[in-house]
Amino acid sequence: LEVSIVLSSSSNSNGSFSSSLSSISPCSALLHFNHSLSLDSSASPSYHRSRIQMCDNSYPKTASWKEDKDCCTWDGVVCDQTTRHVIGLDLSCSWLRGPIHSNSTLFFLPHLRTLNLAGNCFNESLISPEFGKFKTLTHLNLSYSCFSGKIPYEISHLSSLVSLDLSFSDGLLIETPVWKRVIHNLTQLRELLLDESDMSSIRPNSLMNLSSSLTTLSLNYCKLQGKLENSILCLPSIQTLDLGFNFNLDLGSLPKSNWSSSYLKFLDLSSISFSEKLPDSIGNLKSLKHLDLYNCNFTGSISTSLGNLTKLTYLALSSNNFSGLLPLSLFNLPNLSSLYLDNNQLVGPLPNHVSGLLSLKDLYLSSNFLNGTLPSWLFNLPSLVTLYLDGNQFIGEIGEFKSNSLEHLDLGYNKLQGSIPRSISRFVNLTYLSLSSNNLISMLELDMFSKLKNLNYLDLSSNLVSINNNVTYTLPKLSSLNLSSCNISEFPIFLRMATTLQFLDLSKNRIYGQVPKWLGDMGRDSLYFLDLHDNLLQGPFPTLNFLSLEYLFVSNNKLTGEIPSLICNASSLYVLDLSHNNLSGVVPKCLVHSNVLQVLDLRMNRLHGTIPATFSKGNKTPFFAKLVGIVTVEVIGSRLLPPMFQNISVTSVLLNRSRPLQLTQSLIIEKTLCKHAWCGAAVTDFNLAKDNFSRKLLVGVLFLVGVCGND
């Protein structure tokens, strides 16, 4: 059957079709639509969210379309068996890339009932008003498809819609007039998904005017703000309700009574503040499979009624203010796959015995005050993939794991003792391992991890580690290694082959001798963080040519010689700390010309010479132009504060005019290191009474330079 359709003579200048084209069949319309787009696998990446997994097996459906074949047989195309009209088009995750203009032949399929273009990339083009012409459409899915701009008014013309999904498309704007028409006209809606749209101008209580027959309402991160009646939680047919990450949405409190549902399976209220105890009524939602109450500011103990939710597969109570003991009922849920209790104030031990959790894959208990020994059942969970127990007060030894399924293991920052279980070496899928900051008194043999070929992150810091450099092995996917404070005395030789390394911390050890030459080639294109401070390194400064290096710490060693000019090749260098060595010579000019460098610490070396000419009056270098938050500055031999410091906040300024402004006396900067970023605070006023000079200065991010203690 061929239906002739006349194309409009008005054409978009960016369109793919000529206005001279006079008629087109549905099959030709599909072909023209396909030819107007390109195929690109990166247009359909995998998406994994709490309830959504899509495009894992994407492929170009339209690549198999053949002009000599009936389009009703094409992949993704559905036709009415009687009329042969094209009534369904599913091109989800089909690698499609390019804009959809208003004159696209997609809109020449008047009988479409279902249209799914999810999981493609339409180049941030607008959603065309032409979508409103699909009068028979019941299902429209444009999610994850790189649309932008406003949701057009014409969407409200699709009065037959049962399901509308415009989620996750770069913050589509929903304006109040459009929203009102959607509520008024789309009375058949059962599923409405608008996640990550901009609904900041929408009055939240207008949601109460949506159809009482809604089964799915998903408005995650929609910038909703203001009061919303908590009766939204009691819609009679609702099965999926996601209001998470609407930080300024006020739901008041959760229903204390008469809150039950035979249908509700998915509930996400994450990052909505309640500032109350979690009511026992939550245990009445016995059909729940997914409950996310992350960062809701709940207080008090965790309700034991959660143990009634035997269908739960996902439970997230992270980042609240829950206190007290862990309810035993949580550990007897037979279908639970993911349990998140991290970042609370929970105390006490884990239960000695559990009867459930056989399906558990992810267990997060980090950053609480849990104590006692690790029970045996923890090491016998057959499906466990992720285990985070870091930041607690667990004692005793680590048991042998029976399963080989672990991919993420973090036991750091506890009080665990004994040795590392040999079973860890069997975790062939392990990508993340942290055992840092425990009381493991036996030596950790680094080569025990040599079989972990998928290992990406390894942190053994603050333990005793032994290195056998006679054993050759590689960790081909390792990107982060922390062996700080491990009492090692030599560079691990396996690092020679660590071509993917991005982060390396060997600080606070006893590594002596010269820095090996191969360190300059290790991770040449990937290494951004290198920390060797507080060792016994000697000899000349290593020849580094790290093109991607951003952070370099080599302080408190015994390095000699000059700072090589090759360090200028690290064009992304953000922090450089070479203090407390025996370096000599002058400061490379590139360091003071840098547009990137934020922290430069050269104190307590044997550097000599005057401050570079670029520091003289009127020559404000890029470095000093953005230097706006120094904590302590000592300026000696200057009648007035130099121009380069006119926007610097300081807490003290000392003047001594007896000597010229030399490198030794120029600046004293006190630094504070907060994890991997430099930070600090400064005042806005200072007064130089002796010079009758006062000035209010700007306060900003802390930038540091230190050069005192040189010649």
VOMIDO-157023 format. One record per residue (C-alpha): residue in one letter; x, y, z. Coordinates in steps of 0.05 Angstrom, whole numbers, padded with zeros to 5 digits, always signed. Layout:
<vozas>
AXYZ
...
</vozas>
This chain:
<vozas>
L+00000+00000+00000
E+00028+00068-00019
V+00002+00132+00011
S+00022+00195-00025
I+00041+00253+00020
V+00055+00323-00005
L+00116+00356+00025
S+00110+00428+00047
S+00147+00477+00002
S+00175+00513+00062
S+00242+00482+00077
N+00292+00490+00133
S+00357+00517+00107
N+00392+00461+00144
G+00343+00408+00120
S+00361+00348+00079
F+00305+00349+00029
S+00286+00391-00030
S+00219+00426-00034
S+00213+00400-00105
L+00200+00331-00078
S+00125+00324-00091
S+00102+00258-00060
I+00130+00203-00017
S+00108+00135+00009
P+00116+00115+00082
C+00174+00070+00063
S+00207+00126+00025
A+00194+00173+00084
L+00231+00125+00129
L+00289+00120+00081
H+00294+00195+00074
F+00292+00202+00149
N+00348+00151+00157
H+00391+00185+00103
S+00384+00252+00138
L+00422+00224+00198
S+00490+00191+00207
L+00507+00127+00244
D+00555+00135+00302
S+00563+00085+00358
S+00581+00140+00408
A+00510+00168+00399
S+00483+00109+00438
P+00527+00098+00500
S+00504+00053+00557
Y+00461+00086+00609
H+00455+00057+00679
R+00410+00091+00730
S+00371+00067+00790
R+00315+00037+00749
I+00342+00045+00678
Q+00392+00004+00640
M+00392+00018+00567
C+00435+00016+00505
D+00479-00040+00533
N+00469-00077+00467
S+00459-00019+00420
Y+00466-00030+00345
P+00448+00008+00281
K+00378-00018+00266
T+00371+00024+00203
A+00435-00005+00173
S+00395-00065+00151
W+00340-00025+00117
K+00337-00042+00042
E+00299-00001-00009
D+00277-00064-00047
K+00246-00094+00016
D+00177-00081+00045
C+00190-00031+00102
C+00141-00070+00145
T+00196-00122+00150
W+00250-00073+00171
D+00281-00074+00240
G+00244-00028+00287
V+00184-00018+00241
V+00114-00043+00259
C+00056-00042+00209
D-00018-00053+00217
Q-00031-00123+00191
T-00094-00102+00155
T-00080-00032+00128
R-00004-00039+00125
H+00003+00031+00154
V+00066+00043+00193
I+00040+00047+00264
G+00103+00035+00305
L+00175+00058+00301
D+00226+00036+00352
L+00295+00063+00336
S+00319+00066+00407
C+00395+00058+00416
S+00406+00057+00341
W+00468+00100+00336
L+00430+00157+00303
R+00464+00225+00303
G+00442+00291+00273
P+00386+00342+00280
I+00313+00329+00267
H+00285+00390+00230
S+00213+00409+00222
N+00212+00387+00149
S+00239+00317+00166
T+00201+00261+00131
L+00193+00229+00200
F+00131+00272+00205
F+00101+00240+00143
L+00078+00178+00181
P+00008+00200+00202
H-00014+00134+00231
L+00041+00125+00282
R+00017+00100+00350
T+00085+00088+00382
L+00149+00126+00370
N+00213+00110+00408
L+00276+00149+00391
A+00309+00142+00459
G+00384+00132+00467
N+00407+00170+00405
C+00437+00239+00396
F+00400+00291+00356
N+00454+00344+00365
E+00416+00387+00416
S+00364+00405+00364
L+00297+00431+00388
I+00238+00384+00395
S+00199+00404+00333
P+00127+00427+00340
E+00113+00377+00284
F+00113+00322+00337
G+00045+00349+00356
K+00015+00325+00290
F+00018+00251+00310
K-00055+00252+00331
T-00059+00177+00341
L+00005+00171+00382
T-00003+00134+00448
H+00071+00125+00466
L+00126+00177+00455
N+00196+00166+00481
L+00250+00218+00466
S+00292+00206+00528
Y+00368+00206+00528
S+00369+00237+00459
C+00405+00304+00464
F+00346+00348+00451
S+00349+00418+00479
G+00309+00482+00488
K+00236+00485+00507
I+00184+00430+00505
P+00137+00456+00450
Y+00065+00474+00464
E+00044+00426+00409
I+00062+00366+00453
S-00003+00381+00490
H-00041+00365+00426
L-00025+00291+00434
S-00089+00276+00471
S-00084+00201+00461
L-00017+00195+00497
V-00013+00141+00549
S+00062+00146+00559
L+00107+00207+00551
D+00181+00203+00565
L+00223+00265+00553
S+00274+00251+00608
F+00348+00263+00609
S+00355+00309+00549
D+00399+00367+00571
G+00351+00406+00615
L+00290+00415+00571
L+00251+00475+00595
I+00178+00465+00614
E+00141+00531+00618
T+00077+00541+00657
P+00029+00550+00597
V+00054+00485+00566
W+00049+00448+00632
K-00022+00471+00643
R-00043+00446+00574
V-00008+00380+00585
I-00047+00370+00650
H-00112+00392+00617
N-00107+00354+00551
L-00067+00291+00565
T-00119+00259+00609
Q-00102+00188+00585
L-00031+00192+00613
R-00008+00132+00654
E+00067+00145+00650
L+00100+00214+00653
L+00176+00218+00656
L+00210+00286+00653
D+00274+00273+00693
E+00326+00329+00689
S+00278+00377+00656
D+00274+00448+00681
M+00209+00456+00719
S+00232+00513+00763
S+00174+00557+00743
I+00121+00503+00755
R+00080+00506+00819
P+00092+00437+00852
N+00020+00429+00877
S-00003+00430+00804
L+00021+00358+00803
M-00041+00340+00843
N-00082+00356+00780
L-00050+00299+00741
S-00092+00239+00725
S-00108+00196+00786
S-00094+00137+00740
L-00020+00152+00735
T+00023+00091+00747
T+00091+00125+00735
L+00111+00196+00754
S+00186+00209+00748
L+00211+00280+00759
N+00281+00269+00785
Y+00324+00332+00787
C+00272+00377+00756
K+00287+00438+00799
L+00219+00436+00831
Q+00214+00484+00889
G+00161+00500+00939
K+00105+00464+00975
L+00077+00397+00950
E+00023+00361+00989
N+00048+00294+01014
S-00017+00263+00988
I+00023+00257+00923
L+00052+00196+00958
C-00017+00164+00961
L-00040+00166+00889
P-00084+00105+00883
S-00052+00073+00821
I+00020+00097+00828
Q+00073+00044+00819
T+00135+00087+00806
L+00144+00154+00840
D+00211+00191+00833
L+00217+00261+00861
G+00290+00255+00880
F+00341+00311+00877
N+00291+00367+00878
F+00330+00401+00933
N+00280+00457+00947
L+00217+00415+00944
D+00178+00416+01009
L+00137+00353+01022
G+00126+00370+01095
S+00130+00302+01128
L+00117+00230+01108
P+00048+00204+01125
K+00047+00176+01195
S-00016+00135+01185
N-00061+00110+01130
W-00001+00104+01084
S-00006+00039+01047
S-00006+00018+00975
S-00016-00047+00939
Y+00018-00020+00877
L+00077+00025+00896
K+00141-00011+00876
F+00191+00045+00866
L+00198+00106+00911
D+00255+00157+00906
L+00253+00218+00952
S+00329+00228+00955
S+00355+00297+00975
I+00287+00322+00998
S+00295+00345+01070
F+00247+00319+01123
S+00285+00332+01188
E+00245+00279+01226
K+00246+00206+01244
L+00229+00156+01190
P+00158+00136+01208
D+00139+00064+01219
S+00085+00072+01166
I+00140+00061+01114
G+00133-00013+01130
N+00062-00014+01102
L+00087-00006+01030
K+00094-00080+01022
S+00100-00080+00946
L+00162-00036+00948
K+00222-00063+00910
H+00263+00002+00908
L+00267+00053+00964
D+00316+00111+00959
L+00317+00160+01018
Y+00388+00185+01008
N+00405+00252+01041
C+00336+00265+01070
N+00361+00291+01137
F+00324+00236+01175
T+00342+00230+01249
G+00336+00178+01304
S+00339+00104+01295
I+00323+00066+01232
S+00252+00039+01234
T+00249-00036+01245
S+00186-00037+01202
L+00230-00036+01141
G+00238-00110+01154
N+00166-00118+01130
L+00186-00099+01060
T+00205-00169+01039
K+00203-00152+00964
L+00257-00099+00970
T+00316-00106+00923
Y+00345-00036+00934
L+00348+00003+00999
A+00387+00069+01005
L+00388+00106+01071
S+00457+00139+01060
S+00477+00208+01084
N+00424+00219+01136
N+00430+00228+01211
F+00408+00159+01232
S+00436+00137+01298
G+00432+00077+01344
L+00440+00004+01327
L+00430-00029+01261
P+00361-00063+01259
L+00370-00138+01252
S+00308-00139+01207
L+00347-00106+01151
F+00394-00166+01147
N+00338-00216+01137
L+00308-00187+01073
P+00310-00246+01025
N+00310-00207+00959
L+00355-00149+00977
S+00409-00136+00925
S+00435-00067+00946
L+00439-00039+01017
Y+00466+00032+01028
L+00473+00055+01101
D+00537+00096+01094
N+00549+00166+01122
N+00505+00161+01183
Q+00518+00157+01257
L+00503+00084+01268
V+00538+00048+01325
G+00548-00022+01351
P+00568-00087+01318
L+00542-00123+01258
P+00495-00180+01274
N+00529-00247+01287
H+00479-00286+01246
V+00433-00269+01188
S+00381-00309+01151
G+00373-00267+01088
L+00419-00228+01042
L+00433-00287+00997
S+00420-00241+00937
L+00462-00183+00965
K+00510-00153+00914
D+00526-00084+00943
L+00536-00068+01017
Y+00556+00003+01037
L+00568+00015+01112
S+00623+00068+01106
S+00632+00128+01152
N+00593+00106+01213
F+00615+00086+01283
L+00606+00011+01276
N+00651-00032+01317
G+00665-00104+01337
T+00693-00159+01294
L+00672-00175+01223
P+00623-00234+01226
S+00635-00297+01186
W+00571-00289+01144
L+00601-00226+01113
F+00654-00269+01078
N+00604-00322+01055
L+00556-00279+01015
P+00554-00315+00948
S+00536-00256+00903
L+00574-00199+00936
V+00605-00151+00886
T+00616-00087+00927
L+00635-00083+01000
Y+00651-00015+01033
L+00665-00017+01107
D+00715+00040+01110
G+00714+00094+01163
N+00688+00053+01221
Q+00719+00022+01284
F+00720-00052+01265
I+00773-00094+01300
G+00799-00165+01292
E+00822-00202+01230
I+00795-00204+01160
G+00766-00271+01142
E+00776-00311+01079
F+00725-00296+01026
K+00688-00357+00997
S+00663-00322+00934
N+00706-00295+00877
S+00654-00244+00854
L+00681-00182+00890
E+00697-00122+00846
H+00702-00066+00898
L+00730-00076+00968
D+00745-00020+01018
L+00764-00037+01090
G+00805+00026+01101
Y+00807+00069+01164
N+00788+00016+01214
K+00828-00020+01268
L+00834-00087+01233
Q+00893-00131+01251
G+00928-00192+01226
S+00943-00209+01154
I+00909-00198+01088
P+00869-00260+01067
R+00901-00298+01009
S+00832-00304+00978
I+00838-00232+00953
S+00888-00256+00901
R+00832-00297+00870
F+00787-00237+00856
V+00801-00235+00781
N+00746-00182+00771
L+00770-00136+00827
T+00778-00064+00803
Y+00781-00025+00870
L+00818-00046+00932
S+00833-00003+00994
L+00862-00031+01058
S+00892+00035+01081
S+00902+00059+01153
N+00891-00004+01194
N+00934-00041+01244
L+00956-00096+01198
I+01020-00116+01231
S+01042-00170+01183
M+01078-00151+01119
L+01035-00141+01057
E+01069-00174+00999
L+01056-00130+00940
D+01064-00187+00891
M+01003-00222+00921
F+00962-00173+00879
S+00998-00191+00814
K+00941-00235+00789
L+00890-00179+00794
K+00894-00159+00721
N+00832-00115+00724
L+00855-00076+00785
N+00846-00001+00773
Y+00854+00028+00843
L+00900+00002+00899
D+00910+00037+00966
L+00953+00002+01018
S+00976+00066+01052
S+00995+00067+01126
N+01009-00008+01129
L+01074-00048+01127
V+01088-00069+01056
S+01143-00112+01029
I+01167-00108+00957
N+01199-00164+00918
N+01232-00132+00858
N+01257-00199+00834
V+01187-00219+00813
T+01164-00191+00746
Y+01090-00176+00735
T+01045-00122+00709
L+00978-00092+00730
P+00956-00070+00661
K+00896-00029+00682
L+00924+00004+00745
S+00909+00079+00746
S+00916+00096+00820
L+00968+00070+00870
N+00977+00095+00941
L+01035+00066+00981
S+01044+00126+01027
S+01072+00110+01097
C+01086+00037+01079
N+01158+00034+01103
I+01184+00015+01035
S+01256+00031+01015
E+01256+00025+00939
F+01213+00041+00880
P+01168-00018+00860
I+01198-00044+00796
F+01131-00065+00767
L+01116+00010+00758
R+01162+00010+00698
M+01105-00022+00659
A+01049+00019+00690
T+01031+00056+00627
T+00960+00073+00649
L+00979+00102+00717
Q+00946+00169+00734
F+00957+00176+00809
L+01020+00154+00847
D+01034+00168+00921
L+01098+00140+00950
S+01106+00194+01003
K+01129+00184+01075
N+01172+00123+01062
R+01246+00107+01066
I+01260+00106+00992
Y+01333+00126+00983
G+01380+00139+00926
Q+01366+00172+00860
V+01299+00175+00826
P+01304+00122+00770
K+01305+00146+00699
W+01247+00101+00680
L+01201+00143+00725
G+01204+00197+00672
D+01172+00151+00621
M+01121+00117+00667
G+01051+00143+00653
R+01079+00196+00606
D+01012+00212+00576
S+00968+00196+00636
L+01002+00211+00703
Y+00973+00275+00734
F+00991+00265+00808
L+01060+00246+00835
D+01077+00250+00909
L+01148+00232+00933
H+01153+00278+00993
D+01186+00257+01058
N+01234+00204+01031
L+01309+00198+01028
L+01318+00214+00954
Q+01386+00240+00934
G+01423+00264+00872
P+01399+00311+00818
F+01327+00330+00807
P+01296+00277+00763
T+01286+00292+00690
L+01211+00293+00685
N+01174+00301+00620
F+01104+00286+00644
L+01060+00320+00593
S+00997+00311+00636
L+01027+00324+00705
E+00985+00371+00748
Y+01010+00358+00819
L+01083+00345+00838
F+01107+00339+00910
V+01181+00323+00923
S+01192+00363+00987
N+01233+00339+01047
N+01285+00299+01009
K+01358+00311+00994
L+01356+00329+00920
T+01413+00370+00893
G+01430+00408+00829
E+01387+00455+00789
I+01313+00453+00774
P+01314+00428+00702
S+01281+00471+00650
L+01247+00408+00623
I+01197+00416+00680
C+01167+00470+00636
N+01141+00414+00591
A+01090+00398+00645
S+01045+00452+00616
S+00986+00432+00661
L+01025+00437+00726
Y+00978+00463+00780
V+01018+00450+00844
L+01094+00445+00851
D+01126+00433+00919
L+01202+00425+00918
S+01214+00454+00988
H+01265+00429+01038
N+01317+00400+00990
N+01387+00422+00970
L+01369+00449+00901
S+01413+00504+00874
G+01414+00551+00814
V+01359+00599+00793
V+01284+00590+00786
P+01264+00572+00714
K+01227+00631+00685
C+01171+00587+00659
L+01147+00577+00730
V+01132+00650+00740
H+01103+00658+00670
S+01055+00600+00679
N+00981+00612+00667
V+00964+00547+00703
L+01009+00543+00764
Q+00971+00557+00829
V+01019+00534+00883
L+01095+00542+00880
D+01136+00523+00942
L+01212+00528+00936
R+01229+00543+01009
M+01291+00518+01044
N+01335+00504+00984
R+01400+00536+00960
L+01369+00575+00903
H+01400+00642+00890
G+01392+00706+00851
T+01342+00763+00853
I+01268+00758+00841
P+01257+00750+00765
A+01247+00814+00727
T+01175+00793+00713
F+01161+00808+00786
S+01184+00880+00781
K+01137+00940+00783
G+01088+00941+00726
N+01101+00869+00705
K+01044+00831+00736
T+01053+00759+00712
P+00994+00713+00701
F+01014+00676+00764
F+01011+00738+00808
A+00952+00768+00772
K+00909+00713+00800
L+00944+00708+00868
V+00887+00728+00913
G+00888+00690+00978
I+00956+00686+01011
V+00955+00672+01086
T+01020+00704+01110
V+01065+00749+01069
E+01131+00778+01091
V+01155+00835+01046
I+01224+00861+01063
G+01258+00922+01034
S+01197+00954+01002
R+01169+01023+01018
L+01101+01003+00991
L+01068+00938+00976
P+01090+00918+00905
P+01037+00924+00851
M+01035+00849+00840
F+01004+00841+00910
Q+00949+00893+00904
N+00895+00840+00902
I+00923+00794+00954
S+00889+00781+01021
V+00939+00776+01078
T+00938+00766+01153
S+01005+00799+01167
V+01055+00842+01130
L+01124+00855+01158
L+01168+00911+01131
N+01243+00916+01136
R+01276+00969+01093
S+01348+00952+01111
R+01360+00904+01054
P+01341+00900+00980
L+01285+00856+00956
Q+01324+00791+00945
L+01299+00721+00935
T+01315+00700+01006
Q+01272+00753+01039
S+01217+00762+00988
L+01159+00720+01010
I+01139+00673+01065
I+01076+00634+01052
E+01042+00587+01100
K+01005+00531+01065
T+00949+00484+01084
L+00937+00420+01046
C+00865+00395+01046
K+00866+00325+01017
H+00890+00338+00945
A+00872+00411+00940
W+00904+00472+00972
C+00859+00515+01013
G+00859+00568+01067
A+00825+00631+01092
A+00846+00704+01092
V+00821+00770+01120
T+00801+00829+01078
D+00835+00886+01116
F+00906+00900+01136
N+00942+00962+01159
L+01014+00984+01149
A+01017+01037+01203
K+01090+01054+01193
D+01076+01075+01121
N+01010+01107+01137
F+00983+01059+01086
S+00919+01018+01089
R+00880+00983+01036
K+00821+00935+01031
L+00839+00874+00989
L+00798+00824+00951
V+00788+00754+00979
G+00787+00693+00934
V+00814+00624+00924
L+00880+00610+00958
F+00941+00614+00913
L+01009+00604+00944
V+01082+00618+00930
G+01140+00604+00977
V+01213+00620+00965
C+01242+00636+01033
G+01304+00601+01060
N+01344+00607+00996
D+01405+00647+00977
</vozas>
